[in-house]
Amino acid sequence: MRTYRELFLVPEFRPLFLTSTFQVAGQTVSGLALGTLLYTATGSPLLSSLAMFGPSLAQLIGAATLLSAADRLPPRAALTGLLLAFSLGTAAQTLPGLPVAGSFALLLILGILVSLGGGVRYGLLSEILPKNGYLLGRSVLNMSNGVMQIGGYALGGLLVTVLSARGALLVGAALYLAGAVTARLGFGQRPPRAAGRPSPAETWRTNSLLWSSPARRVVYLGLWVPNGLVVGCESLFVPYAPREAGLLFACGAVGMLAGDTVVGRWLPRSWRGRPAVPMLALLAAPYLLFVLHPAVPFAAGLVMTASFGFGASLLLQERLMKRTPEELSGHALGLHSSGMLAMQGVGAALAGAVAERTSPATAMALVAALSLTVTLGLARGLRAADHRNRRPGRGARQDPYERS
């Protein structure tokens, strides 16, 4: 599977694409609206920031307790139920008199559920597409997510101005509801991928199983840490260039879309084991030049170049799927998604703390240097694991849980 036309001819990919689009749009619009609402009510930049990005950290709880359900629930029912919960939870944020503690309690619950949603959605993607189509399909979903984030923030800002923050929250709830209807009507009835009942104990057991493989472990670290630290650099765009931060974010999105397009559509299958480490290095290296406080036009070019490296995550996800049994694919991808988003929250907190003591530009360069150091530390393991995967007959130990 090499073309977008072939991809969209797969019947259940179309509703999956629309479901993901509605969810990201709803999440972006409602996140901006809630951040605005809480800032207006409290005057606290910290609470406003946590309202927008704090739920990413809550995914750690979901990753530790709920992920076993990703492969043990029927996908259609799970996605429909989760999107309905997001819709109701978002609408509840508009209740008059809701205390700040109540608002954050709702965010905590929804953040935990998001971790399960990622596992169900991406597990279903690996199920409905042939193995050679997963990378192309995930790249299209990534591109859609990037476009929806840009459009969602723009729409959210307009809705907050025209309707008020509460009105924008209701629009976000409606977008989630549209996703739930799409999931219910668009997907066929599929059985769970794995037998048994979901539970926190089963989640821990499967997490331990996935983490026990050195080959998978190094891939997870490659997916989580360099990416999360570079997102920490991006979190400082506003203090670095308050008036032009939107331009920097847009250039980052353009670079990410270009990387995903090249990797997902144009990179030959025989080359996919080679560029992951160089792309992870590219993700951080341009930010080192921020120590020179570049002017905004040059900074925008650096950001665009760096963001091309986000395409490495597609290559590593494909590698992860090759090393994971099919009945655990949803759990494995959910663990990747939750860990990645949680690490992005950690990266933003770390970059912000360093910027408090230095400057935004210096902090971006230091955090980028840390990301590059991590990539160099993982490079040998990633290359060795890929070499064993390509040449299994030369004395390499085979993980009993990997599939060839």
C-alpha positions in Angstrom: 0.0 0.0 0.0 1.8 3.1 -1.3 -0.8 5.7 -2.3 -3.4 7.8 -0.4 -6.0 6.6 -2.8 -5.4 3.0 -1.8 -5.5 4.0 1.8 -8.9 5.7 1.6 -10.4 2.9 -0.4 -10.1 0.8 2.8 -13.7 1.1 4.0 -13.1 1.5 7.8 -10.2 3.8 7.4 -12.5 6.6 6.4 -14.5 6.6 9.6 -11.3 6.2 11.6 -9.9 9.2 9.9 -13.1 11.3 10.6 -13.3 10.0 14.2 -9.7 11.1 14.9 -10.2 14.4 13.2 -13.3 15.2 15.3 -11.5 14.2 18.5 -8.4 16.4 17.9 -10.6 19.3 16.8 -12.8 19.0 19.9 -9.7 18.6 22.2 -8.0 21.7 20.7 -11.1 24.0 20.7 -12.1 22.9 24.3 -8.5 23.1 25.6 -8.1 26.7 24.5 -11.5 27.7 25.7 -11.0 26.1 29.1 -7.6 27.7 29.5 -9.2 31.1 28.7 -12.1 30.4 31.1 -9.8 29.6 34.0 -7.4 32.4 33.4 -10.3 34.9 33.3 -11.6 33.4 36.6 -8.3 33.1 38.5 -5.8 35.3 36.8 -3.3 32.4 37.1 -1.1 31.6 34.1 -0.1 28.4 35.8 -3.7 27.2 36.1 -4.4 28.2 32.5 -1.4 26.3 31.3 -2.3 23.2 33.3 -5.8 23.3 32.0 -4.5 23.1 28.4 -1.5 20.7 28.9 -2.0 19.1 32.3 -4.2 16.2 31.0 -1.1 14.8 29.2 0.4 14.0 32.6 -2.8 12.3 33.7 -2.2 9.7 30.9 0.4 8.2 33.1 -2.4 7.0 35.4 -4.3 5.6 32.5 -1.2 3.9 31.2 -0.8 2.1 34.5 -4.4 1.1 35.0 -6.6 1.1 31.9 -4.5 0.1 28.9 -5.3 -3.6 29.1 -8.8 -2.6 28.0 -7.5 -1.4 24.6 -7.3 -4.9 23.3 -10.1 -6.4 25.4 -13.1 -4.3 24.5 -14.9 -4.2 21.1 -13.3 -1.3 19.2 -16.6 0.3 18.0 -18.2 0.3 21.5 -15.0 1.5 23.1 -14.5 4.5 20.8 -18.1 5.5 20.8 -18.3 5.3 24.6 -15.1 7.3 25.1 -16.1 10.1 22.7 -19.4 10.3 24.5 -17.6 10.7 27.8 -15.4 13.4 26.3 -18.5 15.2 25.1 -20.3 15.0 28.4 -17.2 16.0 30.4 -16.5 19.0 28.2 -20.1 20.2 28.4 -20.0 19.8 32.2 -17.1 22.3 32.3 -19.7 25.0 31.3 -21.8 24.5 34.4 -22.2 27.9 36.2 -20.5 27.9 39.6 -18.3 24.9 38.9 -15.3 25.3 41.2 -11.7 25.2 39.9 -11.1 22.0 41.8 -14.1 20.4 40.1 -12.9 21.6 36.7 -9.5 19.9 37.3 -11.2 16.8 38.6 -13.0 16.5 35.3 -9.8 17.1 33.4 -8.1 14.3 35.4 -10.8 11.8 34.5 -10.8 12.8 30.9 -7.0 12.7 30.7 -7.0 9.2 32.1 -9.5 8.1 29.5 -7.5 9.6 26.6 -4.8 7.1 27.3 -7.2 4.3 26.6 -8.6 6.1 23.5 -5.1 6.2 21.9 -4.7 2.4 22.4 -8.1 1.6 20.9 -7.7 3.9 18.0 -4.2 3.0 16.9 -4.8 -0.7 17.6 -7.8 -0.6 15.3 -5.6 1.1 12.7 -3.2 -1.8 12.8 -6.1 -4.2 12.4 -8.0 -2.6 9.5 -4.9 -2.0 7.4 -2.5 -4.5 5.9 0.9 -4.6 7.6 2.5 -2.6 4.8 -0.1 0.1 5.1 0.3 1.0 8.8 3.0 3.6 8.3 1.1 5.4 5.6 -2.1 5.3 7.6 -0.5 6.6 10.7 1.3 9.4 8.8 -2.1 10.5 7.4 -3.6 10.6 10.9 -0.6 12.6 12.1 -1.0 15.1 9.3 -4.6 15.4 10.0 -3.9 16.0 13.7 -1.4 18.7 12.9 -3.8 20.5 10.6 -6.6 20.1 13.1 -4.5 21.6 15.9 -3.7 24.6 13.8 -7.3 25.0 12.6 -8.6 24.1 16.1 -6.6 26.8 17.8 -7.7 29.4 15.2 -11.3 28.3 15.5 -11.2 28.2 19.3 -9.8 31.8 19.4 -12.5 33.0 17.1 -15.2 31.2 19.1 -14.0 32.5 22.4 -14.2 36.0 21.0 -17.6 35.6 19.3 -19.4 33.2 21.7 -17.4 33.4 25.0 -15.3 30.6 26.5 -18.3 28.6 27.6 -19.8 28.8 24.1 -16.5 27.5 22.6 -16.6 24.6 25.2 -20.0 23.6 23.9 -18.8 23.6 20.4 -15.9 21.4 21.5 -18.5 19.0 23.1 -20.4 19.0 19.8 -17.3 18.0 17.9 -16.7 15.1 20.3 -20.3 14.1 19.9 -19.9 14.1 16.1 -17.0 11.8 16.5 -19.0 9.4 18.6 -21.8 9.3 16.0 -19.2 8.6 13.3 -17.7 5.8 15.3 -21.0 4.2 16.0 -22.3 4.3 12.4 -19.0 3.9 10.5 -17.4 0.9 12.0 -18.4 -2.7 11.8 -18.8 -5.0 14.7 -15.3 -6.4 15.6 -14.5 -8.7 18.4 -11.8 -7.7 21.0 -8.2 -8.5 19.9 -7.4 -10.3 23.1 -9.3 -12.5 25.5 -9.8 -11.9 29.2 -11.1 -9.1 31.3 -9.3 -5.8 31.6 -7.9 -4.8 35.0 -5.1 -2.8 36.5 -3.3 -6.0 37.3 -3.5 -7.1 33.7 -2.4 -3.7 32.6 0.7 -3.9 34.8 1.4 -7.5 33.6 1.3 -6.5 29.9 3.3 -3.3 30.5 5.9 -5.4 32.2 5.8 -7.9 29.3 6.2 -5.1 26.7 9.0 -3.4 28.6 10.9 -6.7 29.3 12.1 -6.9 25.7 15.4 -4.9 25.2 14.5 -4.3 21.5 11.1 -2.9 22.4 12.5 -1.0 25.4 15.0 1.0 23.3 12.2 1.8 20.7 9.9 3.1 23.5 12.7 5.3 24.8 13.4 6.6 21.3 9.7 7.4 20.9 9.3 9.1 24.2 12.3 11.1 25.3 13.9 13.0 22.4 10.4 13.9 21.1 9.2 15.1 24.6 12.3 17.2 25.2 11.9 19.0 21.8 8.3 19.7 22.6 9.7 21.4 25.7 11.6 23.7 23.4 8.4 24.4 21.5 6.6 25.3 24.8 8.9 28.4 25.0 7.9 29.9 21.7 5.5 32.4 23.4 8.1 33.8 25.8 10.8 33.8 23.1 8.7 35.7 20.6 5.4 36.8 22.1 4.1 38.5 18.9 5.4 35.9 16.4 4.8 32.7 18.4 2.0 31.8 16.1 4.4 31.9 13.1 6.9 29.6 14.9 4.1 27.1 15.8 2.9 27.2 12.2 6.4 26.6 10.8 6.8 23.7 13.2 3.5 22.2 11.9 4.6 22.6 8.3 7.9 20.8 9.0 6.2 18.0 10.8 3.7 17.6 8.0 6.6 17.5 5.5 8.4 14.8 7.5 5.4 12.7 7.9 4.6 12.9 4.2 8.1 12.0 3.1 8.4 9.1 5.5 4.8 7.8 5.0 4.5 8.2 1.3 7.9 8.4 -0.4 10.5 6.6 1.7 11.2 3.1 0.2 10.5 0.2 2.5 14.0 -1.0 2.2 15.4 2.3 3.6 13.1 2.5 6.6 15.6 1.1 9.1 18.2 3.7 8.4 17.0 7.3 8.9 15.4 7.0 12.4 18.5 8.0 14.4 19.5 10.8 12.0 16.0 12.2 12.1 15.9 12.1 15.9 19.2 14.0 15.8 17.7 16.5 13.3 14.8 17.0 15.7 17.0 18.7 18.3 20.1 20.0 16.5 18.7 23.2 15.0 17.5 24.3 18.4 21.1 24.5 19.6 21.4 27.6 17.5 18.8 29.4 19.6 21.6 30.1 22.1 22.5 32.9 19.5 19.1 34.5 19.9 18.3 34.3 16.2 15.9 36.7 14.6 12.3 35.4 14.1 12.7 34.7 10.3 15.8 32.6 10.9 14.3 31.0 14.0 11.2 30.0 11.9 13.5 28.3 9.4 15.3 26.4 12.2 12.0 25.3 13.7 10.7 24.1 10.4 13.9 22.1 9.7 13.9 20.6 13.2 10.2 19.5 13.0 10.9 17.5 9.9 12.6 15.0 12.3 9.2 14.2 14.0 8.8 11.7 11.1 11.2 9.4 13.0 8.3 8.5 15.2 6.5 6.8 12.3 9.6 4.6 11.6 9.9 3.7 15.3 6.2 2.9 15.5 6.4 0.5 12.6 9.4 -1.1 14.3 7.5 -1.4 17.5 4.6 -3.2 15.7 7.1 -5.7 14.1 8.2 -6.6 17.7 4.7 -6.8 19.3 2.2 -9.7 19.0 -1.0 -8.6 17.2 -3.2 -9.3 20.2 -1.3 -6.7 22.2 -1.0 -4.1 19.4 -3.5 -1.7 20.9 -1.9 -1.9 24.4 1.6 -1.4 22.9 0.5 1.7 20.8 -1.5 3.1 23.8 1.6 2.8 25.9 3.6 4.6 23.3 1.0 7.4 23.0 0.5 7.9 26.7 4.3 7.8 27.4 4.9 10.3 24.6 2.3 12.8 25.7 3.4 12.5 29.3 7.0 13.1 28.4 6.0 16.1 26.4 4.4 17.5 29.6 7.7 16.7 31.5 9.7 18.4 28.7 7.5 21.5 28.9 7.9 21.7 32.7 11.7 21.1 32.5 12.1 23.8 29.8 10.0 26.2 31.7 12.0 25.7 34.9 15.3 26.2 33.1 13.9 29.3 31.3 13.0 30.8 34.8 16.7 30.7 35.8 18.2 31.6 32.4 16.3 32.8 29.4 13.9 31.1 26.9 16.6 31.0 24.2 19.2 29.5 26.5 16.7 27.0 27.9 15.7 25.9 24.4 19.4 25.3 23.5 20.1 23.4 26.7 17.0 21.2 26.5 17.8 20.5 22.8 21.3 19.5 23.8 19.8 17.0 26.4 17.6 15.6 23.6 20.5 15.1 21.3 22.5 13.5 24.1 19.7 11.0 24.7 19.5 10.2 21.0 23.2 9.6 20.8 22.9 7.3 23.8 20.1 5.3 22.2 21.7 5.2 18.7 23.7 2.1 19.2 20.7 0.1 20.7 18.4 1.3 17.9 20.8 0.4 15.2 21.7 -3.0 16.8 18.1 -3.9 17.2 17.3 -3.0 13.6 20.3 -5.0 12.4 19.1 -8.1 14.4 15.6 -7.6 12.9 16.9 -7.5 9.4 19.3 -10.5 9.8 17.8 -12.9 12.3 19.8 -15.8 11.2 23.2 -14.7 12.5 23.2 -15.7 16.1 20.8 -13.0 17.3 18.6 -13.9 20.3 14.9 -13.8 19.3 12.5 -12.2 21.7 9.8 -14.9 22.2 7.1 -12.3 22.2 8.2 -10.6 18.9 6.5 -11.5 15.7 8.5 -11.7 12.5 
